[in-house]
Amino acid sequence: MDKKSRIFVAGDPFFVGAAIANTLLGRGFTVCGLENGSYPDLLDLRALNNFFEDLRPEYVFLAGGKTGGINANQKYPAELMLDNLRIQTNVIDVSYRYGVKKLLFLGSSCSYPRLAPQPIPEAALMTGPLEPTNEAYAVAKIAGIKLCEAYRNQYGADFITAIPSNPFGPGEDFSLEDSHVIPSLIRKIHEARISGTKSVTVWGTGAPRREFLYIDDLAAACVFLMEKSAGGEHINIGGNPDISIRGLVGLIREIVGYLGVIQFDVSKPDGMPLKALDSSHIIELGWRPKWNLFDALKHTYDWYLMNCS
């Protein structure tokens, strides 16, 4: 890419997509579709075709799609699978037909087997059963990974895939019911502090361990891979130490200043017992995360106070 390249970030305008667009703009790149009313509905194939016909993007970051935490995955499996499949097939095929030079598809660590070796290497994909609580979403993401691979193999398209560890940060969905673990915990613990509630209940045992990736680090990694990585196997984006959900709750409790009791509802599902990525490949290429977990959580909480509380 150069500063005059036409770049399309096909993603939500508030979270991952916004972070990638802001990173590109901060480095002087041109991002298509930011003007009022010009961003296409990724589920609307006709609108997407018109967008590509008008603006002819040369590089595409495919970071869009439906997502959510364990609760959302259990409530909306059909929607999560269908909408993600439609968005992926629309954007990938239109990108090929309009001659996009390079596309980066953002997959999900949910696509790896439930009992994959830890930290999870790229080679673990499709080597075992998926985590049941997010299987529909994971299958859709695997389809996107394999579709990029098919376009590379059949047409020589430079379509690559990156799989991040659990992203979080400003702009994420902070709803209590359907959001991911960090925004859900931030809101729940903050509201308990404000209301004076003496205890907070957290789903599961607190024992599962997760690796988290701050959204600015994810965006920087995506831009890095678009400029550095050649087509081939998918590549993991991570490099941070994993932490238990119990430990994560402790950090958020400290940042929020909540003094009440944390209770764990063991009747609720835990999800995968451990999910951390082997990111040695991207680190060997020259990228590594810059944010530590505590500072990133503090920055996320500060954003929540300014925008959501």
Summary of the structure (lengths in Angstrom):
residues: 309
radius of gyration: 19.1
end to end distance: 39.1
largest distance: 60.2
contacts: 1048
relative contact order: 0.14
helix: 46%
strand: 16%
